Amino acid sequence: MTQGSTRVDKQEVELLLRQQIGEVLRTHRLHKGMTLRQVAGKASVALGYLSEVERGQKEVSSEILQSVAESLEVPLSLIIRQVSDRVAAVEGVYIPDTVPDEFVSEAGLVSENS
């Protein structure tokens, strides 16, 4: 964010996103007790590239992200959710865990409760 501003510009969001993806992947890898070499090997990704992804220095494609998630035995949706929650916190945005009933009604969606 720029100093004195609560707005996050596009460049900052892109950097933030890279960093958050890397941190979430690293957290899962360490929680599983795996080395970078093990994850890179299972995911068929270059070790140096995965290291750069974890440090937020490289963008990661959706295909590689899926492959790394599989090698960590973590659902891709969980990784994306955790990254989203982190970015939202930095942006100062609250994202509820459930969709309000009013929204479901207004949008004409089917609720799990109906």
PAZAPA-4460 file (N, C-alpha, C; in steps of 0.05 Angstrom, whole numbers, plus 32768, in hexadecimal, padded with zeros to 4 digits):
% residues 114
    n_x    n_y    n_z   ca_x   ca_y   ca_z    c_x    c_y    c_z   seq   type   mol
   8011   7FE8   8000   8000   8000   8000   8012   8019   8000     1      M     A
   8008   802D   7FF3   8017   8046   7FF4   8013   8053   800F     2      T     A
   8027   8062   8017   8027   806F   8031   800F   8083   8032     3      Q     A
   8000   8081   8048   7FEA   8093   804C   7FD1   808B   803D     4      G     A
   7FD1   8074   8030   7FBB   806C   8020   7FB2   8050   8029     5      S     A
   7F98   804B   8027   7F8E   8030   802D   7F89   8020   8014     6      T     A
   7F8D   802D   7FFD   7F89   8020   7FE3   7FA2   8010   7FDC     7      R     A
   7F9E   7FF8   7FD2   7FB4   7FE7   7FC9   7FB4   7FE9   7FAA     8      V     A
   7FCA   7FF2   7F9E   7FCB   7FF4   7F81   7FD1   7FD9   7F75     9      D     A
   7FCD   7FD8   7F5A   7FD0   7FBF   7F4B   7FEB   7FB2   7F4F    10      K     A
   8000   7FC2   7F4D   801B   7FB8   7F4F   8020   7FAC   7F6B    11      Q     A
   8016   7FBA   7F80   8019   7FB0   7F9B   8009   7F96   7F9F    12      E     A
   7FF1   7F93   7F93   7FE1   7F7B   7F95   7FF0   7F64   7F88    13      V     A
   7FFC   7F68   7F70   800A   7F53   7F62   8021   7F49   7F73    14      E     A
   8031   7F5C   7F7F   8047   7F54   7F90   803C   7F46   7FA9    15      L     A
   8028   7F51   7FB5   801C   7F45   7FCD   8012   7F28   7FC6    16      L     A
   8005   7F25   7FB0   7FFB   7F0B   7FA8   8011   7EF6   7FA6    17      L     A
   8027   7EFE   7F98   803E   7EEC   7F95   8049   7EE4   7FB0    18      R     A
   804C   7EF8   7FC2   8057   7EF3   7FDC   8045   7EE1   7FED    19      Q     A
   802B   7EE6   7FEB   8018   7ED6   7FFB   8017   7EB9   7FF1    20      Q     A
   8017   7EB5   7FD7   8017   7E9A   7FCC   8030   7E8B   7FD6    21      I     A
   8047   7E98   7FD4   8060   7E8C   7FDE   805F   7E85   7FFB    22      G     A
   8055   7E97   800B   8054   7E92   8028   8041   7E7C   802F    23      E     A
   802A   7E7A   8022   8017   7E65   8027   8023   7E4A   801F    24      V     A
   8030   7E49   8007   803D   7E30   7FFF   8053   7E28   8012    25      L     A
   8063   7E3A   801B   8079   7E34   802D   806E   7E2A   8048    26      R     A
   8059   7E37   8052   804C   7E2E   806B   8043   7E11   8069    27      T     A
   8035   7E0B   8053   802C   7DEF   8050   8043   7DDB   804D    28      H     A
   8058   7DE3   803E   806F   7DD2   803B   807C   7DCC   8055    29      R     A
   8081   7DE1   8065   808E   7DDD   807F   807C   7DCD   8092    30      L     A
   8062   7DD2   8091   804F   7DC3   80A2   8050   7DA5   809C    31      H     A
   8054   7D9F   8082   8056   7D83   807A   8072   7D77   807E    32      K     A
   8085   7D88   8087   80A0   7D7F   808B   80AF   7D77   8072    33      G     A
   80A8   7D85   805C   80B5   7D7F   8042   80CA   7D94   803B    34      M     A
   80DE   7D8B   802C   80F2   7D9E   8023   80E9   7DA9   8008    35      T     A
   80F5   7DBF   8000   80F0   7DCA   7FE5   80F6   7DB5   7FD0    36      L     A
   810B   7DA7   7FD3   8114   7D92   7FC0   80FE   7D7D   7FBD    37      R     A
   80F2   7D74   7FD3   80DD   7D60   7FD2   80C5   7D6A   7FC3    38      Q     A
   80BC   7D82   7FCA   80A4   7D8D   7FBD   80A9   7D92   7FA0    39      V     A
   80C0   7D9E   7F99   80C7   7DA3   7F7D   80C7   7D89   7F6D    40      A     A
   80D3   7D74   7F79   80D5   7D5A   7F6B   80B9   7D4E   7F66    41      G     A
   80A8   7D4E   7F7B   808D   7D43   7F78   807C   7D54   7F64    42      K     A
   8081   7D6E   7F64   8071   7D7F   7F53   807D   7D83   7F37    43      A     A
   8094   7D77   7F32   80A3   7D7A   7F19   80A8   7D97   7F12    44      S     A
   80B2   7DA6   7F26   80B8   7DC2   7F24   80D5   7DC6   7F2B    45      V     A
   80E3   7DD8   7F1E   80FF   7DDD   7F24   8101   7DE7   7F41    46      A     A
   8115   7DDD   7F4F   8119   7DE5   7F6B   811D   7E03   7F6E    47      L     A
   812D   7E0F   7F5D   8133   7E2C   7F5F   8119   7E3C   7F5A    48      G     A
   8109   7E33   7F47   80F0   7E41   7F41   80DD   7E40   7F59    49      Y     A
   80DA   7E28   7F65   80C8   7E26   7F7C   80D2   7E37   7F93    50      L     A
   80EC   7E38   7F96   80F8   7E49   7FAB   80F0   7E67   7FA6    51      S     A
   80F2   7E6F   7F8D   80EB   7E8B   7F86   80CD   7E90   7F8A    52      E     A
   80BD   7E7C   7F84   80A0   7E7F   7F88   809B   7E83   7FA6    53      V     A
   80A7   7E72   7FB7   80A3   7E74   7FD4   80AC   7E8F   7FDF    54      E     A
   80C0   7E9B   7FD3   80CA   7EB5   7FDC   80BC   7ECC   7FCF    55      R     A
   80A7   7EC6   7FBF   8098   7EDB   7FB2   80A6   7EEA   7F9C    56      G     A
   80BA   7EDD   7F90   80CA   7EE9   7F7B   80C1   7EE2   7F5F    57      Q     A
   80B1   7ECC   7F5D   80A8   7EC3   7F43   808A   7EBE   7F44    58      K     A
   807C   7EC4   7F2E   8060   7EBD   7F2B   805E   7E9F   7F27    59      E     A
   8047   7E94   7F2F   8043   7E77   7F2B   802A   7E73   7F1A    60      V     A
   802C   7E61   7F07   8014   7E5C   7EF6   8000   7E4B   7F06    61      S     A
   7FE8   7E4A   7EFC   7FD3   7E3A   7F0A   7FDA   7E1C   7F08    62      S     A
   7FE7   7E14   7EF2   7FEE   7DF8   7EEF   8004   7DF0   7F03    63      E     A
   8018   7E01   7F06   802D   7DFB   7F19   8023   7DFC   7F36    64      I     A
   8012   7E10   7F3B   8006   7E12   7F56   7FF6   7DF9   7F5C    65      L     A
   7FE7   7DEE   7F49   7FD8   7DD5   7F4D   7FEB   7DBE   7F52    66      Q     A
   8001   7DBC   7F43   8014   7DA7   7F47   8022   7DA8   7F62    67      S     A
   8028   7DC0   7F6B   8035   7DC4   7F86   8021   7DBC   7F9B    68      V     A
   8008   7DC5   7F98   7FF3   7DBE   7FAB   7FF0   7DA0   7FAE    69      A     A
   7FF0   7D92   7F97   7FED   7D75   7F97   8005   7D68   7FA5    70      E     A
   801D   7D73   7FA0   8035   7D67   7FAD   8035   7D6C   7FCB    71      S     A
   8028   7D81   7FD4   8025   7D87   7FF0   800D   7D79   7FFC    72      L     A
   7FFC   7D6C   7FEB   7FE3   7D60   7FF3   7FD1   7D73   8002    73      E     A
   7FCF   7D8B   7FF6   7FBE   7DA0   8001   7FAB   7DA9   7FEA    74      V     A
   7F91   7DAB   7FEF   7F7F   7DB3   7FDA   7F86   7DCF   7FCF    75      P     A
   7F86   7DD2   7FB5   7F8C   7DEC   7FA9   7F79   7E01   7FB4    76      L     A
   7F60   7DF9   7FB8   7F4C   7E0D   7FC2   7F54   7E18   7FDD    77      S     A
   7F61   7E07   7FEE   7F69   7E11   8008   7F80   7E25   8005    78      L     A
   7F93   7E1F   7FF3   7FA9   7E32   7FEE   7F9E   7E4D   7FE4    79      I     A
   7F8C   7E4C   7FD1   7F81   7E64   7FC6   7F71   7E73   7FDB    80      I     A
   7F62   7E65   7FEC   7F53   7E72   8001   7F65   7E80   8015    81      R     A
   7F7B   7E73   801D   7F8D   7E7E   8030   7F9B   7E97   8024    82      Q     A
   7FA2   7E96   800B   7FAE   7EAD   7FFD   7F9A   7EC4   7FFC    83      V     A
   7F82   7EBD   7FF5   7F6C   7ED1   7FF3   7F68   7EDF   800E    84      S     A
   7F67   7ECF   8023   7F62   7EDA   803E   7F79   7EED   8046    85      D     A
   7F92   7EE6   803F   7FA9   7EF7   8046   7FA8   7F11   8036    86      R     A
   7FA2   7F10   801D   7FA0   7F28   800C   7F8A   7F3A   8016    87      V     A
   7F73   7F2E   801C   7F5C   7F3D   8026   7F63   7F4C   8040    88      A     A
   7F72   7F3F   8051   7F79   7F4B   806A   7F8B   7F64   8065    89      A     A
   7F9D   7F62   8052   7FAE   7F79   804C   7F9E   7F8F   803F    90      V     A
   7F8A   7F88   802F   7F79   7F9C   8022   7F65   7FA7   8035    91      E     A
   7F62   7F9B   804D   7F4E   7FA4   8060   7F32   7F9C   8058    92      G     A
   7F2F   7F86   804A   7F15   7F7C   8041   7F0D   7F64   8052    93      V     A
   7EF4   7F64   805B   7EEA   7F4D   8069   7EDA   7F3C   8056    94      Y     A
   7EE1   7F22   8054   7ED3   7F0F   8043   7EC6   7EFA   8056    95      I     A
   7EAC   7EFA   8057   7E9F   7EE7   8069   7EA3   7ECA   8060    96      P     A
   7EA2   7EB7   8072   7EA5   7E9B   806C   7E8C   7E90   805F    97      D     A
   7E76   7E9D   8063   7E5C   7E93   8058   7E50   7EA9   8048    98      T     A
   7E3F   7EA2   8035   7E30   7EB5   8025   7E17   7EBC   8034    99      V     A
   7E12   7ED6   8038   7DFA   7EDE   8047   7DE1   7ED5   8038   100      P     A
   7DCC   7ECC   8047   7DB3   7EC3   803C   7DA7   7ED7   8029   101      D     A
   7DA9   7EF1   8030   7D9E   7F07   8020   7DAA   7F06   8004   102      E     A
   7DC4   7F02   8002   7DD2   7F01   7FE9   7DC9   7EE9   7FD8   103      F     A
   7DC6   7ED2   7FE6   7DBD   7EBA   7FD8   7DA1   7EBF   7FCC   104      V     A
   7D8F   7ECB   7FDB   7D74   7ED1   7FD2   7D75   7EE4   7FBA   105      S     A
   7D84   7EFB   7FBE   7D85   7F0F   7FA9   7D91   7F05   7F8F   106      E     A
   7DA5   7EF3   7F92   7DB2   7EE9   7F7A   7DA4   7ED1   7F6D   107      A     A
   7D8F   7EC7   7F7B   7D81   7EB1   7F71   7D91   7E97   7F72   108      G     A
   7DA2   7E95   7F85   7DB3   7E7D   7F89   7DA6   7E69   7F9B   109      L     A
   7DAF   7E51   7F9A   7DA5   7E3C   7FAC   7DB7   7E3B   7FC4   110      V     A
   7DAB   7E3C   7FDB   7DBA   7E3A   7FF4   7DBC   7E1D   7FFD   111      S     A
   7DD3   7E17   800A   7DD6   7DFB   8014   7DC1   7DF5   8029   112      E     A
   7DB6   7E0A   8036   7DA3   7E06   804B   7D87   7E02   8041   113      N     A
   7D82   7E07   8026   7D67   7E04   801C   7D62   7DEA   800F   114      S     A
***
